[in-house]
Amino acid sequence: MKFSLSSMAVFAALSVTLSARAQFQGDVYRQYNNATVKHGNTNITMAWTGGANQPQLAMADLNMDGKEDIVLFEEYISLKTLIATGNGAYKYDSKYEGSFPQLYGYIKLIDFNGDGIKDLVHRNFAGVGVYYGVYKNNQLYFNYYKDLYYLGGSGLTNAYVAPGSIPGMADMDGDGDIDIIAYDVWGSTITMYQNCTKDDGLPADSIKICLKDWCWGRTLQNYERKQVLGYSCGWTTPTCKGCGRAGAKGTHGSNTLLLIDMDNDGDLDWFNGNESFADIQFFWNGKSEFGADSAIAEDTIWAANGKAMEVPIYPGAYAMDIDRDEDLDLLFTPMNGKSSNYNSIVLYENIGNNANKNYVHKKDNYLIENMIDLGQGSYPVFYDYDKDGKKDLFIGSEGYYQYPANYNRAKIAYYKNTTTTPGSYSFELQTDDFMGLWAKDYKGTSIAVGDLDNDSLDDLVIGHVNGTFSFFKNTAASNAVQPVWVLVTDTMFDYSTFSALDVGDYATPAIYDINGDGKKDLVSGNQFGDLFYYRNFGSTPGYLGLTKETSSLGGIKITSLTDPYSYTAPYFGPTDNTGKDYLVVGSNWGTLYRYDGFQNGANPTQYSMIDSNYSYIRGHKRIAPAFANLDADNTNLHELVLGNVLGGLVFYKQDFKVGINDKLSGETDVLVYPNPAENLLNVNWGKDFNENGVTVQLISVTGQVMVQQAFDMQAASCSLDISGLSSGMYYCIIQSGGNKSVQPVTILK
């Protein structure tokens, strides 16, 4: 597969273009990672990481403190940075996520140019793209170097890595630089791309790739776990990718490879995961015995100390010193999206040392056990359950993957809000199976709380993946005491037609008085971007009466030209210090849509979209919002948590009071240029921005402050050094007194 520079440029331009149809508020919320969460007596330090389903793992010293940190990467979903705090201990800190470019395919952090700093390698456009690491202000950044091509019989050809695959990278020939192996285009044999930089006497900062061997390891992969060893495919150096293999076909188009000297004989053995199996294969290299890299034995189902490794399905392998005891531990994660979504980081700890490896299975949910993670597709709701005046946190989800039954089984977690002072936030897990719903075997538990049967008591509604709803009636003595929710029906009905309430798939309920008649109605999103409105027509207290009015409430239909599924998740209520109710809808692509114009009950046919990217938040996929003033502070600043497809939560707090004169993109008294920018960004501002000085910030799309400078009232312009920032979308915020401008900025290297 070849890529032209022109197609790469078009792709890059598309990947950083943000089309905003409406933007009223500007920057309001910033990500916050330090809200305390307890599981029992233990503070979990990665609570707000957002969860993990099929993460890839890599390590590098991100903050220049001498300890290697962990990066979790899930393609098209998220990249998370976990900072080492001690031997085997990590905490979540999103500050370092903005240092990474947009990644594709896989992630490797490895010192490619031998300068002692980890570099970044990922699929990029050609198959292997290299970004050199550099420290700036004690933080690791990455500058694009190049994609790797070699000169073959057909000219320049990319070093091939199949989609969904992970190549192996190590110094395979002992000359001090990094070589690469990956399966060929048919998934049959392994190709070796030799790093010829030192062989050809080139500078260390350059990389020259040569196609060394199209049948490295002398194995042939067919349909079975057991491969053909000693495959007679010749020992000559090829001149082109796949030479002599025309018409051949393998079975496993996607594979993962990890090179490791397991038996300490000086050559590199390897793990081989493929998309057809839940276990992983291991191959012993006979190079030390026979002088050439060749598999002399295969373990078809790798095990250590009697425990076979298994992740459903398609495992990737990683060798990392996660406990800082100077030996390599082994970790395995699933690469398939329809697989384990909680027990998805399997740890085999090396209780020996690198010279005498001894691996023992420790756990299947390494790191994830220290996160809020409910499997897949989390849906948060704030509700004062214990009536102490503070909003507690409830989380439903699509569920935990059940293997080998191959479905997700859901429950609800309840976290008590134990916050004691304004400006601090703390939660304590009361139960991870609220009301014992695990026994119900629900497929999906998206939740909403409110009075639907008109008896002044808050009921509980649970939406399911199949698009239906369960109703739990509140039988408590009053609404001033803790609810007593009792299941009335697992299938709610439209009582005018006696048909089941059904939104299609992925019901996400919200309860709100849409038509202003004093009775709470039921609204729900679904997988296809709709908002269903079921009107409450009940007149007798305790009587549940709902009827479908429309499947496009307010004319809302959230769609994308590139994604058929929208996964709308609605929230009704205050979003900020004004206390005004808004409708905010989460989407599959990580943006929040905010609507106005419905609050008087007139029920217009078209709601007003005032933000198509509320607060410039770019979350994970399938985000579901919940807002509240969690610390009950006098300024009424709100907090926000977002559920997402990974089953976890990300926490935000309102950093800016609304009501100031926000000057958004397009205002003439602020100029930010060039845009796109490369190494320097210039900012000019007019007379409206000269009271009490000016603050200029550059933030990432996840809300991390990358650059910040302050200027006195005489200044009218500045230049920001952005040479250390990666390509991508950012926001430049210029603020002075009550005036603020937020300008989208693209950085292209």
Secondary structure, DSSP 8 states (H G I E B T S, - for coil): ----HHHHHHHHHHHT----S-BSS-S-EEE----EEEETTEE-TTGGG-B-SS-EEEEE-SSSSSS-EEEEEETTTEEEEEEEEETTEEEE-GGGGGGS----S-EEEE-SSSSSS-EEEE-TTTS-EEEEEEEETTEEEEEEEEE-EEEETTEEEE----TT-B-EEE--SSSSS-EEEEE-TTSSSEEEEEE-TTTTT--TT---EEEEEEEEBSEE--SSSS-EES-----S--SSTTTT-TT---S-S-EEEEEE-TT-SSS-EEEEEETT-SS-EEEEE-HHHHSS-BEEEEESS-EETTEE---SS-EEEEEE-TTSSSS-EEEEEE--SSS-SSS-BEEEEESS-SSS--EEEEESBTTGGGS-B-SEEEEEEEE-SS-SSS-EEEEEEEEEEETTTTEEEB--EEEEE---STT--EEEEEESSGGGGGGGTBS--EEEEE--SSSSS-EEEEE-TTS-EEEEEE-SS-TTS---EEEEESS-EETTTTEE---SS--EEEEE-SSSSSS-EEEEE-TTS-EEEEEE---STT---EEEEESBGGG-----SS-S----EEEEEE-STT--EEEEEE-TTS-EEEEES-TTS---SS-EEEESSGGG----SS-EEEEE-TT--TT---EEEEE-TTBBEEEEEE-S-TTSEEEETT-TTEEEESSSBSSEEEEEE-GGG-SS-EEEEEEETTS-EEEEEEE-TT--EEEEE-TTS-SEEEEEEEEETTEEEEEEEEE--
